[in-house]
Amino acid sequence: MTERDLIFTLALQNVAKIGDITAKKLIQHCGSAEAVLNEKKQNLLKIDGIGTAVLSDLYSKHHLQEAEQELKFIKENNVLCHYFMDDTYPERLKHCIDGPILLFQSGNINLNQHRIISIVGTRKITTQGIANCEALVEQLKPYNPIIVSGFAYGTDITAQKAAIKHNLQTIGCLAHGLNQVYPKVHKKYVSEVKDNGGFFTDFWSTSDFDRNNFLKRNRIIAGLSEATIVIESAEKGGSLVTADIANSYNREVFAVPGRITDSQSVGCNNLIKMQRAHLLSKPADVPYILNWQLETKPKPVQKQLFVELDTDEKVIYNFLKDNDKELLDIIALKCNMPTYRVASLLLNMELKGVVRPLPGKQFEII
């Protein structure tokens, strides 16, 4: 998007009473954020669901002024901006009705990797929870997933450190602007995360730090991912909110079970009990449920030299040599042999390393 488009989109995003759902509705009706801000109020009021309260602060001049200041921060800090209608905007997030109209990025995030999972859980993670989280990331390494989390205490940073350790890309979704780090003790991990991925947020550099931001941030964690995995959770917690959001997006949710006496397993056990999450008993459950397949290269078959073929096998061999690959019935027809006889001969030739079967009862020479 152009700089002018970005300024007007920032201005629209800055209107307190217009959330992402309403902003998208207005943009799609008018064609652009600039068109929304220049449209007459009486025309906007004709849009279904748009009332005077929503538009009460839309035309204030300070939105454009503050947008210009935020643009200055964006340019000075090499922040990447992803507009919800652009190709660079995360594909899965496009399907979330409340996904941000603008998503800000720092680091080297590459979303070409289709396998993306979120790992969340309590900030007061136990020793067992840490072990489970680290084992999960380690054993998923062959599938090369992107690990998304919230860069917070406990489960979040455990998952992201494990991703870095195993050279997997990781994304931290922040509940504040890119000009700050929370918690401050995690500042030492910022450069490593950027080298192995980066950060996403829809908050401005001027955004007030508020606890409600974490709940808003959770929709991005859930929306980016194919599945959300809850490692540990008390009866209530932000990770359960993320799981609920993921369910609302029709994404898969996993929960690691724990003993009924463990306070940090109550939330996970409840998710499983209420059938709001798959029971995650071992890391292999994730690729199984998500139908991930490892890309394996077929082993080269060494052609045997001076293989002895009988008369009928030579007839079949010469036919396949001239016709590349062919169906069993066609081979039998063209070679003037019964199908059962050809099937038996082809099996012998396969054992000799001369032919190989293909899907659909086809055969070819090696």
Residue pairs with C-beta under 8 A, 6 or more apart in sequence:
1 9
1 81
1 83
1 86
3 71
4 34
5 32
5 33
5 34
5 83
6 71
6 74
6 81
6 83
6 102
7 64
7 67
7 68
7 71
8 32
8 33
8 34
8 36
8 37
8 64
8 67
9 33
9 83
9 101
9 102
10 66
10 67
10 70
10 71
10 102
10 204
11 33
11 37
11 63
11 64
11 66
11 67
12 18
12 23
12 26
12 27
12 33
12 36
12 37
12 63
12 101
13 23
13 100
13 101
13 102
13 202
14 63
14 66
14 67
14 70
14 204
15 23
15 57
15 58
15 60
15 63
16 57
17 53
17 54
17 55
17 56
17 57
18 26
18 54
18 58
19 98
20 98
20 99
20 100
20 101
21 97
21 98
22 49
22 50
22 54
23 33
23 36
23 101
24 84
24 97
24 101
25 47
25 49
25 50
26 36
26 44
26 47
26 50
27 33
27 35
27 36
27 85
27 101
29 36
29 47
30 36
30 39
30 44
33 101
36 44
36 58
37 58
37 59
37 63
37 64
41 55
41 58
41 59
44 50
44 55
44 58
45 51
45 52
45 55
57 63
66 206
69 206
70 204
70 205
70 206
73 79
73 179
73 204
73 205
74 81
74 104
77 106
77 178
77 179
78 106
79 104
79 105
79 106
79 178
80 88
80 104
80 105
80 106
81 102
81 103
81 104
81 105
82 88
82 89
82 90
82 102
82 103
82 104
82 105
83 89
83 101
83 102
84 93
84 94
84 99
84 100
84 101
84 102
84 103
89 103
90 103
90 111
90 223
90 224
91 111
92 116
92 223
92 224
92 225
92 226
93 99
93 100
93 103
93 220
93 223
93 224
95 223
95 249
96 219
96 222
96 223
96 249
98 219
99 219
99 220
99 223
100 202
100 220
102 202
103 200
103 201
103 202
103 220
104 177
104 178
104 200
104 201
104 202
104 203
105 198
105 199
105 200
106 178
106 194
106 198
106 199
107 193
107 194
107 195
107 197
107 198
107 199
108 194
108 195
108 196
108 197
108 198
109 169
109 171
109 197
109 198
109 200
110 169
110 197
111 146
113 144
113 145
113 146
113 169
114 226
115 143
115 144
115 145
115 146
115 226
115 290
115 292
116 145
116 146
116 148
116 224
116 225
116 226
117 140
117 145
117 146
117 147
117 148
117 225
117 226
117 227
117 228
117 229
117 286
118 147
118 148
118 149
118 221
118 222
118 224
118 225
118 227
118 228
118 229
118 242
118 246
119 133
119 136
119 137
119 147
119 148
119 149
119 155
119 156
119 159
119 228
119 229
119 231
120 149
120 150
120 155
120 156
120 221
120 228
120 229
120 230
120 231
120 238
120 239
120 242
120 243
121 129
121 133
121 154
121 155
121 156
121 230
121 231
121 232
121 233
121 239
122 129
122 154
122 155
122 231
122 232
122 233
122 234
122 237
122 239
122 264
122 267
123 152
123 153
123 154
123 155
123 156
124 154
124 234
124 264
125 133
125 154
125 155
125 158
125 231
125 232
125 264
126 232
126 262
126 264
128 258
129 154
129 155
129 158
129 231
129 232
129 256
129 264
130 158
132 231
132 232
132 256
133 155
133 158
133 159
133 162
133 231
134 158
134 162
135 283
136 162
136 229
136 231
136 280
136 283
136 286
137 147
137 159
137 162
137 163
137 165
137 166
137 168
138 162
138 166
138 283
139 283
139 284
140 283
140 286
140 287
141 166
141 167
141 168
142 294
143 287
143 292
143 294
144 168
145 168
146 168
146 169
146 170
146 171
146 197
147 159
147 160
147 162
147 163
147 168
147 169
147 170
147 171
148 170
148 171
148 173
148 221
148 224
148 225
149 155
149 156
149 157
149 159
149 160
149 170
149 171
149 172
149 173
149 221
150 156
150 172
150 173
150 174
150 175
150 214
150 217
150 218
150 221
150 238
151 157
151 160
151 172
151 173
151 174
151 186
151 189
151 193
151 199
152 182
152 183
152 214
153 183
155 231
155 232
155 239
156 172
157 186
157 189
158 231
159 170
159 231
160 170
160 172
160 189
160 193
161 189
163 169
163 170
163 196
163 197
164 170
164 189
164 192
164 193
164 196
167 196
168 196
169 196
169 197
170 193
170 196
170 197
171 197
171 198
171 199
171 200
171 224
172 193
172 197
172 198
172 199
172 200
173 199
173 200
173 201
173 217
173 220
173 221
173 224
174 182
174 199
174 200
174 201
174 203
174 217
175 182
175 201
175 203
175 213
175 214
175 216
175 217
176 182
176 201
176 203
176 207
176 209
176 213
177 201
177 203
177 204
177 205
177 206
177 207
178 199
178 201
178 205
179 205
180 209
181 187
181 190
182 209
193 199
200 220
200 224
201 217
201 220
202 216
202 220
203 213
203 217
207 213
214 238
215 238
215 241
218 238
218 241
218 242
218 245
219 245
221 228
221 242
222 228
222 242
222 243
222 245
222 246
222 249
222 251
223 245
223 249
225 246
225 251
226 251
226 252
226 290
227 246
227 251
227 252
227 253
227 254
227 286
227 289
227 290
228 242
228 243
228 246
228 251
228 252
228 253
228 254
229 253
229 254
229 255
229 256
229 280
229 286
230 239
230 240
230 242
230 243
230 253
230 254
230 255
230 256
230 267
230 268
230 271
230 277
231 256
231 268
232 256
232 258
232 264
232 265
232 267
232 268
233 239
233 240
233 255
233 264
233 265
233 266
233 267
233 268
233 271
234 263
234 264
234 266
234 267
235 263
235 266
235 267
235 270
236 267
237 267
239 267
240 267
240 271
243 253
243 255
243 271
243 276
243 277
244 276
246 252
246 253
247 253
247 276
252 278
252 289
252 290
253 271
253 276
253 277
253 278
254 277
254 278
254 279
254 280
254 285
254 286
254 289
255 267
255 268
255 269
255 271
255 272
255 277
255 278
255 279
255 280
256 265
256 268
256 280
257 265
257 268
257 269
257 272
257 279
257 280
257 281
258 264
258 265
258 268
258 269
259 265
260 269
268 277
270 276
271 277
272 278
272 279
278 285
278 289
279 285
280 286
286 292
287 293
301 353
301 356
301 366
302 353
303 353
303 354
303 366
304 352
304 353
304 354
307 352
307 353
307 354
309 317
309 349
309 352
309 354
312 335
312 337
312 341
312 345
313 345
313 348
313 349
313 354
315 335
315 337
316 331
316 335
316 337
316 342
316 345
316 346
316 349
316 355
317 349
317 354
317 355
317 365
319 326
319 331
319 334
319 335
320 326
320 331
320 355
320 363
320 364
320 365
321 365
323 334
324 364
325 358
325 362
325 363
325 364
326 334
326 362
326 363
326 364
327 360
327 361
327 362
328 339
328 342
328 343
328 346
328 361
328 362
328 363
329 339
329 361
331 342
331 346
331 363
332 338
332 339
332 341
332 342
335 342
337 345
346 355
346 357
346 363
349 355
350 356
350 357
353 366
354 365
354 366
355 363
355 364
355 365
355 366
356 363
356 364
356 366
357 363
358 364
